[in-house]
Amino acid sequence: MRRYLPDGNKLTGVRALTTGFSNETYRLEGLDQILRLPPAAGAMLSGHDVIGQANIYQALGAMENAPPVPPIMAICEDTSVLGVPFFVMGRVPGESIDDVKMNDWFVDGSDEFRRQICHDWIAAFARLSDIQPLSVLGPVVTPEEDMRVWREFTHQANCPALVALFDRLLAVPAPLSGPSALVHGDPKLANLMWQDGKITAMLDWEMALNGEPLANLGYMLFLFESEYHSAARAPKLPGMLSRAEVIALWSQVSGRSTEGLLWHETAQIGKIAAIIAEGVNMAETGRSDDPRLELFKQNIGYYIGVMERMLDGMSA
């Protein structure tokens, strides 16, 4: 990296930040920049590679109405440098809110503070509904086309019970809220960076596509309690918006109808379940010995059950 980067002589060290299932992230000390590599064990998802992600960041960084993203410092497809393609981006001030090990400043803050955080989280992803499809993401993908991709992914993960649920979902046409727009694909709270209660960056665009914005709302709603499923940890805290408030806020900010939302929430739960099913498959076939996959084995039945109950609710 010292030889490759323009200011490489300032690099004093490389420190691992995350080594997840999607990408590996390192801090380039001395430069205060971030290095992203493909996962060493092979990607769980076949979505955008690291170069594709860099192109998304670059496209968003050049737009006036896009959310804040880190600046791209270098994109390298030459595998002779590090053995794999990679990109380097500027480090954005702030930190993300981890839903498992929630930050003290978030947990210990006032109810009003958390309410504002929750409001800004939902509003940030709702505003993506105004962004025209990005050329770097390719053609528009209909909700049905997207779910057929995840159905095939589930089939390859050897989870026939989940495949059958995708078939039930795909038997019903997906409601649309309006023109296609930019869809983040993974709009959880942890994919925003915060400093002093303000959003400084929107991260992790691996599952982004041009499509139906209700997919973003459907994904976020799975984190809020409903008659079909429990809530994630952060939305349970005092001050966080209720499920009804989230829906109303998203509709107000996006200017779109939420009619037919249950289809999209069910679809996004299916997507999450498909990823978990692949994690189980990776462990059972010996493609990974990551201990975190033990949780996937414990949880896959819950997600399948939730999707089944929601499909029953759609047909009731």
C-alpha atoms as a printed R data frame, in Angstrom:
    type eleno elety resid chain resno       x       y       z
1   ATOM     1    CA   MET     A     1   0.000   0.000   0.000
2   ATOM     2    CA   ARG     A     2   2.912   2.332   0.625
3   ATOM     3    CA   ARG     A     3   4.078   1.810  -2.942
4   ATOM     4    CA   TYR     A     4   0.599   2.033  -4.447
5   ATOM     5    CA   LEU     A     5  -1.009   5.044  -2.740
6   ATOM     6    CA   PRO     A     6   0.063   8.602  -3.640
7   ATOM     7    CA   ASP     A     7   0.723   9.421   0.038
8   ATOM     8    CA   GLY     A     8   1.739   5.880   0.902
9   ATOM     9    CA   ASN     A     9   4.887   7.036   2.680
10  ATOM    10    CA   LYS     A    10   2.616   8.362   5.462
11  ATOM    11    CA   LEU     A    11   1.143   4.907   6.142
12  ATOM    12    CA   THR     A    12   2.203   3.695   9.589
13  ATOM    13    CA   GLY     A    13   0.068   0.563  10.003
14  ATOM    14    CA   VAL     A    14  -2.987  -1.440   8.964
15  ATOM    15    CA   ARG     A    15  -5.567  -2.331  11.605
16  ATOM    16    CA   ALA     A    16  -8.567  -4.642  11.124
17  ATOM    17    CA   LEU     A    17 -11.930  -3.019  11.858
18  ATOM    18    CA   THR     A    18 -14.379  -5.666  10.625
19  ATOM    19    CA   THR     A    19 -13.959  -8.980   8.856
20  ATOM    20    CA   GLY     A    20 -17.581  -9.721   8.041
21  ATOM    21    CA   PHE     A    21 -19.319 -11.965   5.556
22  ATOM    22    CA   SER     A    22 -19.547  -9.239   2.915
23  ATOM    23    CA   ASN     A    23 -16.238  -7.370   2.979
24  ATOM    24    CA   GLU     A    24 -13.172  -6.938   5.135
25  ATOM    25    CA   THR     A    25 -12.507  -3.431   6.394
26  ATOM    26    CA   TYR     A    26  -9.180  -2.052   7.620
27  ATOM    27    CA   ARG     A    27  -8.003   1.315   8.856
28  ATOM    28    CA   LEU     A    28  -4.896   2.686   7.164
29  ATOM    29    CA   GLU     A    29  -3.205   4.368  10.095
30  ATOM    30    CA   GLY     A    30  -1.229   7.482   9.375
31  ATOM    31    CA   LEU     A    31  -3.419   8.208   6.355
32  ATOM    32    CA   ASP     A    32  -6.719   8.062   8.258
33  ATOM    33    CA   GLN     A    33  -8.269   6.162   5.370
34  ATOM    34    CA   ILE     A    34 -10.261   2.930   5.062
35  ATOM    35    CA   LEU     A    35  -9.300  -0.118   2.985
36  ATOM    36    CA   ARG     A    36 -11.998  -2.551   1.826
37  ATOM    37    CA   LEU     A    37 -11.231  -6.043   0.537
38  ATOM    38    CA   PRO     A    38 -13.338  -9.046  -0.462
39  ATOM    39    CA   PRO     A    39 -13.857 -11.504   2.427
40  ATOM    40    CA   ALA     A    40 -10.919 -13.893   2.724
41  ATOM    41    CA   ALA     A    41 -13.211 -16.910   3.099
42  ATOM    42    CA   GLY     A    42 -15.222 -16.040   0.000
43  ATOM    43    CA   ALA     A    43 -18.333 -13.917  -0.216
44  ATOM    44    CA   MET     A    44 -21.602 -15.201   1.193
45  ATOM    45    CA   LEU     A    45 -23.478 -13.042  -1.289
46  ATOM    46    CA   SER     A    46 -22.879 -12.758  -4.993
47  ATOM    47    CA   GLY     A    47 -23.938  -9.097  -5.131
48  ATOM    48    CA   HIS     A    48 -21.678  -6.195  -5.928
49  ATOM    49    CA   ASP     A    49 -17.989  -6.874  -5.626
50  ATOM    50    CA   VAL     A    50 -15.736  -4.319  -3.966
51  ATOM    51    CA   ILE     A    51 -15.170  -2.480  -7.248
52  ATOM    52    CA   GLY     A    52 -18.907  -2.260  -7.793
53  ATOM    53    CA   GLN     A    53 -19.306  -0.813  -4.303
54  ATOM    54    CA   ALA     A    54 -16.608   1.768  -4.948
55  ATOM    55    CA   ASN     A    55 -18.396   2.808  -8.130
56  ATOM    56    CA   ILE     A    56 -21.634   3.297  -6.182
57  ATOM    57    CA   TYR     A    57 -19.869   5.478  -3.595
58  ATOM    58    CA   GLN     A    58 -18.263   7.478  -6.370
59  ATOM    59    CA   ALA     A    59 -21.566   8.005  -8.189
60  ATOM    60    CA   LEU     A    60 -23.342   9.090  -5.006
61  ATOM    61    CA   GLY     A    61 -20.491  11.387  -4.043
62  ATOM    62    CA   ALA     A    62 -20.948  13.311  -7.276
63  ATOM    63    CA   MET     A    63 -24.680  13.924  -6.678
64  ATOM    64    CA   GLU     A    64 -26.205  16.898  -4.855
65  ATOM    65    CA   ASN     A    65 -29.307  15.143  -3.478
66  ATOM    66    CA   ALA     A    66 -27.608  11.907  -2.415
67  ATOM    67    CA   PRO     A    67 -26.924  10.926   1.194
68  ATOM    68    CA   PRO     A    68 -23.418  11.584   2.540
69  ATOM    69    CA   VAL     A    69 -20.932   8.843   1.679
70  ATOM    70    CA   PRO     A    70 -17.172   8.475   2.194
71  ATOM    71    CA   PRO     A    71 -14.974   9.912  -0.570
72  ATOM    72    CA   ILE     A    72 -13.205   7.361  -2.761
73  ATOM    73    CA   MET     A    73  -9.429   7.787  -2.701
74  ATOM    74    CA   ALA     A    74  -8.369   4.834  -4.873
75  ATOM    75    CA   ILE     A    75  -9.890   1.916  -6.816
76  ATOM    76    CA   CYS     A    76  -7.595  -0.960  -7.752
77  ATOM    77    CA   GLU     A    77  -8.544  -3.899  -9.970
78  ATOM    78    CA   ASP     A    78  -4.908  -4.974 -10.355
79  ATOM    79    CA   THR     A    79  -4.637  -8.125  -8.235
80  ATOM    80    CA   SER     A    80  -0.841  -7.964  -8.277
81  ATOM    81    CA   VAL     A    81  -0.961  -5.228  -5.616
82  ATOM    82    CA   LEU     A    82  -2.712  -7.054  -2.762
83  ATOM    83    CA   GLY     A    83  -3.799 -10.299  -4.397
84  ATOM    84    CA   VAL     A    84  -7.431  -9.132  -4.709
85  ATOM    85    CA   PRO     A    85  -9.274  -6.058  -6.014
86  ATOM    86    CA   PHE     A    86  -9.786  -3.339  -3.415
87  ATOM    87    CA   PHE     A    87 -10.678   0.269  -2.843
88  ATOM    88    CA   VAL     A    88  -9.624   2.957  -0.387
89  ATOM    89    CA   MET     A    89 -11.998   5.579   0.968
90  ATOM    90    CA   GLY     A    90 -11.679   8.501   3.314
91  ATOM    91    CA   ARG     A    91 -12.553   7.886   6.966
92  ATOM    92    CA   VAL     A    92 -15.764   9.617   7.956
93  ATOM    93    CA   PRO     A    93 -16.010  11.062  11.487
94  ATOM    94    CA   GLY     A    94 -18.398   9.374  13.880
95  ATOM    95    CA   GLU     A    95 -19.444   5.797  14.558
96  ATOM    96    CA   SER     A    96 -22.264   3.405  13.755
97  ATOM    97    CA   ILE     A    97 -24.837   2.161  16.260
98  ATOM    98    CA   ASP     A    98 -24.343  -1.559  16.794
99  ATOM    99    CA   ASP     A    99 -27.667  -3.290  17.455
100 ATOM   100    CA   VAL     A   100 -25.967  -6.070  19.433
101 ATOM   101    CA   LYS     A   101 -23.445  -4.102  21.502
102 ATOM   102    CA   MET     A   102 -25.269  -0.799  21.508
103 ATOM   103    CA   ASN     A   103 -23.164   2.309  22.082
104 ATOM   104    CA   ASP     A   104 -23.259   3.856  25.559
105 ATOM   105    CA   TRP     A   105 -24.051   7.298  24.152
106 ATOM   106    CA   PHE     A   106 -27.109   5.827  22.424
107 ATOM   107    CA   VAL     A   107 -28.357   3.713  25.335
108 ATOM   108    CA   ASP     A   108 -27.675   6.357  27.984
109 ATOM   109    CA   GLY     A   109 -29.074   9.255  25.961
110 ATOM   110    CA   SER     A   110 -32.467  10.771  26.619
111 ATOM   111    CA   ASP     A   111 -35.686   9.414  25.133
112 ATOM   112    CA   GLU     A   112 -35.889  12.574  23.010
113 ATOM   113    CA   PHE     A   113 -32.359  11.976  21.702
114 ATOM   114    CA   ARG     A   114 -33.181   8.407  20.646
115 ATOM   115    CA   ARG     A   115 -36.425   9.562  19.077
116 ATOM   116    CA   GLN     A   116 -34.507  12.040  16.924
117 ATOM   117    CA   ILE     A   117 -31.977   9.360  15.950
118 ATOM   118    CA   CYS     A   118 -34.794   7.033  14.943
119 ATOM   119    CA   HIS     A   119 -36.552   9.802  12.998
120 ATOM   120    CA   ASP     A   120 -33.384  10.677  11.093
121 ATOM   121    CA   TRP     A   121 -32.632   7.002  10.354
122 ATOM   122    CA   ILE     A   122 -36.037   6.397   8.771
123 ATOM   123    CA   ALA     A   123 -36.071   9.747   6.967
124 ATOM   124    CA   ALA     A   124 -32.600   9.208   5.489
125 ATOM   125    CA   PHE     A   125 -33.651   6.006   3.739
126 ATOM   126    CA   ALA     A   126 -37.066   7.421   2.809
127 ATOM   127    CA   ARG     A   127 -35.319  10.231   0.922
128 ATOM   128    CA   LEU     A   128 -33.672   7.680  -1.372
129 ATOM   129    CA   SER     A   129 -37.098   7.364  -2.996
130 ATOM   130    CA   ASP     A   130 -36.401  10.698  -4.733
131 ATOM   131    CA   ILE     A   131 -33.145   9.537  -6.307
132 ATOM   132    CA   GLN     A   132 -33.396   8.378  -9.903
133 ATOM   133    CA   PRO     A   133 -31.977   4.941 -10.782
134 ATOM   134    CA   LEU     A   134 -28.169   4.962 -10.903
135 ATOM   135    CA   SER     A   135 -26.543   3.828 -14.141
136 ATOM   136    CA   VAL     A   136 -23.788   2.041 -12.186
137 ATOM   137    CA   LEU     A   137 -26.447  -0.296 -10.761
138 ATOM   138    CA   GLY     A   138 -27.701  -1.399 -14.163
139 ATOM   139    CA   PRO     A   139 -31.319  -1.881 -15.267
140 ATOM   140    CA   VAL     A   140 -34.308  -1.464 -12.965
141 ATOM   141    CA   VAL     A   141 -35.178  -4.658 -11.071
142 ATOM   142    CA   THR     A   142 -38.827  -5.365 -10.330
143 ATOM   143    CA   PRO     A   143 -39.707  -6.720  -6.866
144 ATOM   144    CA   GLU     A   144 -40.618 -10.049  -8.449
145 ATOM   145    CA   GLU     A   145 -37.313 -10.240 -10.329
146 ATOM   146    CA   ASP     A   146 -35.443  -9.475  -7.126
147 ATOM   147    CA   MET     A   147 -37.293 -12.186  -5.197
148 ATOM   148    CA   ARG     A   148 -36.670 -14.730  -7.966
149 ATOM   149    CA   VAL     A   149 -32.962 -14.060  -7.482
150 ATOM   150    CA   TRP     A   150 -33.315 -14.704  -3.756
151 ATOM   151    CA   ARG     A   151 -35.427 -17.791  -4.423
152 ATOM   152    CA   GLU     A   152 -32.629 -19.234  -6.551
153 ATOM   153    CA   PHE     A   153 -30.103 -18.229  -3.890
154 ATOM   154    CA   THR     A   154 -32.196 -20.148  -1.351
155 ATOM   155    CA   HIS     A   155 -32.410 -23.149  -3.654
156 ATOM   156    CA   GLN     A   156 -28.616 -23.188  -3.939
157 ATOM   157    CA   ALA     A   157 -28.465 -22.963  -0.128
158 ATOM   158    CA   ASN     A   158 -30.483 -26.193   0.039
159 ATOM   159    CA   CYS     A   159 -33.432 -24.821   2.022
160 ATOM   160    CA   PRO     A   160 -36.569 -26.213   0.310
161 ATOM   161    CA   ALA     A   161 -38.948 -24.956   3.011
162 ATOM   162    CA   LEU     A   162 -37.904 -21.381   2.287
163 ATOM   163    CA   VAL     A   163 -38.036 -21.930  -1.490
164 ATOM   164    CA   ALA     A   164 -41.680 -22.963  -1.101
165 ATOM   165    CA   LEU     A   165 -42.410 -19.715   0.770
166 ATOM   166    CA   PHE     A   166 -40.839 -17.651  -2.011
167 ATOM   167    CA   ASP     A   167 -43.110 -19.477  -4.457
168 ATOM   168    CA   ARG     A   168 -46.133 -18.470  -2.373
169 ATOM   169    CA   LEU     A   169 -44.966 -14.848  -2.324
170 ATOM   170    CA   LEU     A   170 -44.300 -14.749  -6.059
171 ATOM   171    CA   ALA     A   171 -47.827 -15.998  -6.766
172 ATOM   172    CA   VAL     A   172 -49.019 -12.512  -5.671
173 ATOM   173    CA   PRO     A   173 -48.115  -9.425  -7.771
174 ATOM   174    CA   ALA     A   174 -46.014  -6.901  -5.886
175 ATOM   175    CA   PRO     A   175 -47.709  -3.536  -5.187
176 ATOM   176    CA   LEU     A   176 -45.779  -0.488  -6.424
177 ATOM   177    CA   SER     A   177 -45.536   2.917  -4.775
178 ATOM   178    CA   GLY     A   178 -44.578   4.850  -7.906
179 ATOM   179    CA   PRO     A   179 -41.560   5.238 -10.216
180 ATOM   180    CA   SER     A   180 -38.463   3.119  -9.632
181 ATOM   181    CA   ALA     A   181 -35.705   4.710  -7.565
182 ATOM   182    CA   LEU     A   182 -32.496   3.942  -5.711
183 ATOM   183    CA   VAL     A   183 -32.908   1.133  -3.157
184 ATOM   184    CA   HIS     A   184 -30.201   0.656  -0.524
185 ATOM   185    CA   GLY     A   185 -31.077  -2.972   0.195
186 ATOM   186    CA   ASP     A   186 -29.732  -3.129   3.766
187 ATOM   187    CA   PRO     A   187 -31.116  -0.019   5.515
188 ATOM   188    CA   LYS     A   188 -30.469  -1.036   9.103
189 ATOM   189    CA   LEU     A   189 -29.472   1.476  11.758
190 ATOM   190    CA   ALA     A   190 -25.909   0.109  11.857
191 ATOM   191    CA   ASN     A   191 -25.317   1.218   8.257
192 ATOM   192    CA   LEU     A   192 -25.376   4.891   9.202
193 ATOM   193    CA   MET     A   193 -22.484   6.783  10.777
194 ATOM   194    CA   TRP     A   194 -23.299   9.332  13.491
195 ATOM   195    CA   GLN     A   195 -21.455  12.215  15.123
196 ATOM   196    CA   ASP     A   196 -23.091  14.411  17.774
197 ATOM   197    CA   GLY     A   197 -26.475  12.971  16.847
198 ATOM   198    CA   LYS     A   198 -26.108  13.797  13.129
199 ATOM   199    CA   ILE     A   199 -25.699  11.409  10.185
200 ATOM   200    CA   THR     A   200 -22.241  11.649   8.637
201 ATOM   201    CA   ALA     A   201 -22.414   8.768   6.138
202 ATOM   202    CA   MET     A   202 -24.600   6.016   4.714
203 ATOM   203    CA   LEU     A   203 -22.557   2.837   4.304
204 ATOM   204    CA   ASP     A   204 -22.640  -0.738   2.941
205 ATOM   205    CA   TRP     A   205 -24.347  -0.598  -0.437
206 ATOM   206    CA   GLU     A   206 -23.617  -4.254  -1.327
207 ATOM   207    CA   MET     A   207 -27.284  -5.077  -1.956
208 ATOM   208    CA   ALA     A   208 -28.251  -1.795  -3.638
209 ATOM   209    CA   LEU     A   209 -30.355  -1.839  -6.788
210 ATOM   210    CA   ASN     A   210 -32.650   0.272  -8.903
211 ATOM   211    CA   GLY     A   211 -36.144  -0.796  -7.917
212 ATOM   212    CA   GLU     A   212 -39.162  -0.328  -5.648
213 ATOM   213    CA   PRO     A   213 -38.478   1.911  -2.612
214 ATOM   214    CA   LEU     A   214 -40.993   0.042  -0.445
215 ATOM   215    CA   ALA     A   215 -38.273  -2.609  -0.179
216 ATOM   216    CA   ASN     A   216 -36.311  -0.255   2.094
217 ATOM   217    CA   LEU     A   217 -39.321   0.364   4.329
218 ATOM   218    CA   GLY     A   218 -40.188  -3.322   4.419
219 ATOM   219    CA   TYR     A   219 -36.654  -4.170   5.542
220 ATOM   220    CA   MET     A   220 -36.641  -1.551   8.299
221 ATOM   221    CA   LEU     A   221 -40.060  -2.593   9.575
222 ATOM   222    CA   PHE     A   222 -38.829  -6.093  10.329
223 ATOM   223    CA   LEU     A   223 -36.822  -4.450  13.113
224 ATOM   224    CA   PHE     A   224 -40.015  -3.072  14.699
225 ATOM   225    CA   GLU     A   225 -42.447  -5.352  16.505
226 ATOM   226    CA   SER     A   226 -45.546  -6.536  14.666
227 ATOM   227    CA   GLU     A   227 -48.158  -9.240  15.178
228 ATOM   228    CA   TYR     A   228 -45.861 -11.551  13.195
229 ATOM   229    CA   HIS     A   229 -42.450 -10.941  14.776
230 ATOM   230    CA   SER     A   230 -40.602  -9.379  17.696
231 ATOM   231    CA   ALA     A   231 -38.475  -6.220  17.563
232 ATOM   232    CA   ALA     A   232 -34.726  -5.870  17.331
233 ATOM   233    CA   ARG     A   233 -32.890  -4.502  20.374
234 ATOM   234    CA   ALA     A   234 -32.550  -0.829  19.410
235 ATOM   235    CA   PRO     A   235 -36.226  -0.217  18.516
236 ATOM   236    CA   LYS     A   236 -37.224  -1.584  21.938
237 ATOM   237    CA   LEU     A   237 -35.513   1.289  23.755
238 ATOM   238    CA   PRO     A   238 -37.612   4.143  25.182
239 ATOM   239    CA   GLY     A   239 -38.083   7.033  22.801
240 ATOM   240    CA   MET     A   240 -37.793   5.051  19.577
241 ATOM   241    CA   LEU     A   241 -40.624   5.499  17.096
242 ATOM   242    CA   SER     A   242 -43.476   3.026  17.030
243 ATOM   243    CA   ARG     A   243 -44.132   0.872  13.976
244 ATOM   244    CA   ALA     A   244 -47.088   3.073  12.968
245 ATOM   245    CA   GLU     A   245 -44.958   6.211  13.334
246 ATOM   246    CA   VAL     A   246 -42.232   4.705  11.138
247 ATOM   247    CA   ILE     A   247 -44.730   3.984   8.359
248 ATOM   248    CA   ALA     A   248 -46.276   7.455   8.598
249 ATOM   249    CA   LEU     A   249 -42.860   9.164   8.584
250 ATOM   250    CA   TRP     A   250 -41.607   7.164   5.599
251 ATOM   251    CA   SER     A   251 -44.753   8.030   3.644
252 ATOM   252    CA   GLN     A   252 -44.484  11.718   4.553
253 ATOM   253    CA   VAL     A   253 -40.803  12.035   3.610
254 ATOM   254    CA   SER     A   254 -40.958   9.884   0.471
255 ATOM   255    CA   GLY     A   255 -44.310  11.220  -0.706
256 ATOM   256    CA   ARG     A   256 -45.336   7.670  -1.574
257 ATOM   257    CA   SER     A   257 -48.179   5.371  -0.653
258 ATOM   258    CA   THR     A   258 -47.512   2.426   1.642
259 ATOM   259    CA   GLU     A   259 -50.439   0.394   0.307
260 ATOM   260    CA   GLY     A   260 -49.434  -3.230  -0.142
261 ATOM   261    CA   LEU     A   261 -46.555  -2.849   2.324
262 ATOM   262    CA   LEU     A   262 -47.034  -6.347   3.759
263 ATOM   263    CA   TRP     A   263 -45.835  -7.891   0.477
264 ATOM   264    CA   HIS     A   264 -42.574  -5.979   0.690
265 ATOM   265    CA   GLU     A   265 -41.935  -6.639   4.355
266 ATOM   266    CA   THR     A   266 -42.534 -10.341   3.741
267 ATOM   267    CA   ALA     A   267 -40.147 -10.213   0.786
268 ATOM   268    CA   GLN     A   268 -37.410  -8.572   2.822
269 ATOM   269    CA   ILE     A   269 -37.793 -11.110   5.614
270 ATOM   270    CA   GLY     A   270 -37.418 -13.771   2.935
271 ATOM   271    CA   LYS     A   271 -34.199 -12.100   1.796
272 ATOM   272    CA   ILE     A   272 -32.830 -12.062   5.343
273 ATOM   273    CA   ALA     A   273 -33.873 -15.699   5.799
274 ATOM   274    CA   ALA     A   274 -32.141 -16.614   2.534
275 ATOM   275    CA   ILE     A   275 -28.864 -15.124   3.773
276 ATOM   276    CA   ILE     A   276 -29.212 -17.032   7.031
277 ATOM   277    CA   ALA     A   277 -29.968 -20.238   5.094
278 ATOM   278    CA   GLU     A   278 -26.776 -19.782   3.102
279 ATOM   279    CA   GLY     A   279 -24.835 -19.299   6.337
280 ATOM   280    CA   VAL     A   280 -26.240 -22.594   7.607
281 ATOM   281    CA   ASN     A   281 -25.320 -24.239   4.318
282 ATOM   282    CA   MET     A   282 -21.776 -22.881   4.495
283 ATOM   283    CA   ALA     A   283 -21.352 -24.398   7.952
284 ATOM   284    CA   GLU     A   284 -22.927 -27.741   7.066
285 ATOM   285    CA   THR     A   285 -20.902 -28.164   3.879
286 ATOM   286    CA   GLY     A   286 -17.632 -27.202   5.560
287 ATOM   287    CA   ARG     A   287 -17.148 -24.054   3.477
288 ATOM   288    CA   SER     A   288 -16.811 -22.038   6.676
289 ATOM   289    CA   ASP     A   289 -15.994 -22.769  10.294
290 ATOM   290    CA   ASP     A   290 -16.958 -19.278  11.477
291 ATOM   291    CA   PRO     A   291 -18.474 -19.731  14.962
292 ATOM   292    CA   ARG     A   292 -21.020 -17.000  14.241
293 ATOM   293    CA   LEU     A   293 -22.796 -19.383  11.905
294 ATOM   294    CA   GLU     A   294 -23.971 -21.373  14.906
295 ATOM   295    CA   LEU     A   295 -26.424 -18.535  15.555
296 ATOM   296    CA   PHE     A   296 -27.644 -18.870  11.973
297 ATOM   297    CA   LYS     A   297 -28.492 -22.520  12.649
298 ATOM   298    CA   GLN     A   298 -30.416 -21.531  15.764
299 ATOM   299    CA   ASN     A   299 -32.374 -18.756  14.038
300 ATOM   300    CA   ILE     A   300 -33.299 -20.090  10.593
301 ATOM   301    CA   GLY     A   301 -36.454 -21.789  11.882
302 ATOM   302    CA   TYR     A   302 -37.675 -18.538  13.442
303 ATOM   303    CA   TYR     A   303 -37.314 -16.590  10.196
304 ATOM   304    CA   ILE     A   304 -39.044 -19.266   8.153
305 ATOM   305    CA   GLY     A   305 -41.884 -19.264  10.685
306 ATOM   306    CA   VAL     A   306 -42.230 -15.472  10.528
307 ATOM   307    CA   MET     A   307 -42.388 -15.474   6.729
308 ATOM   308    CA   GLU     A   308 -44.967 -18.265   6.752
309 ATOM   309    CA   ARG     A   309 -47.184 -16.367   9.217
310 ATOM   310    CA   MET     A   310 -46.946 -13.205   7.141
311 ATOM   311    CA   LEU     A   311 -47.896 -15.046   3.975
312 ATOM   312    CA   ASP     A   312 -50.890 -16.458   5.839
313 ATOM   313    CA   GLY     A   313 -51.752 -12.891   6.841
314 ATOM   314    CA   MET     A   314 -51.550 -11.736   3.221
315 ATOM   315    CA   SER     A   315 -54.039 -14.375   2.122
316 ATOM   316    CA   ALA     A   316 -56.426 -13.927   5.065
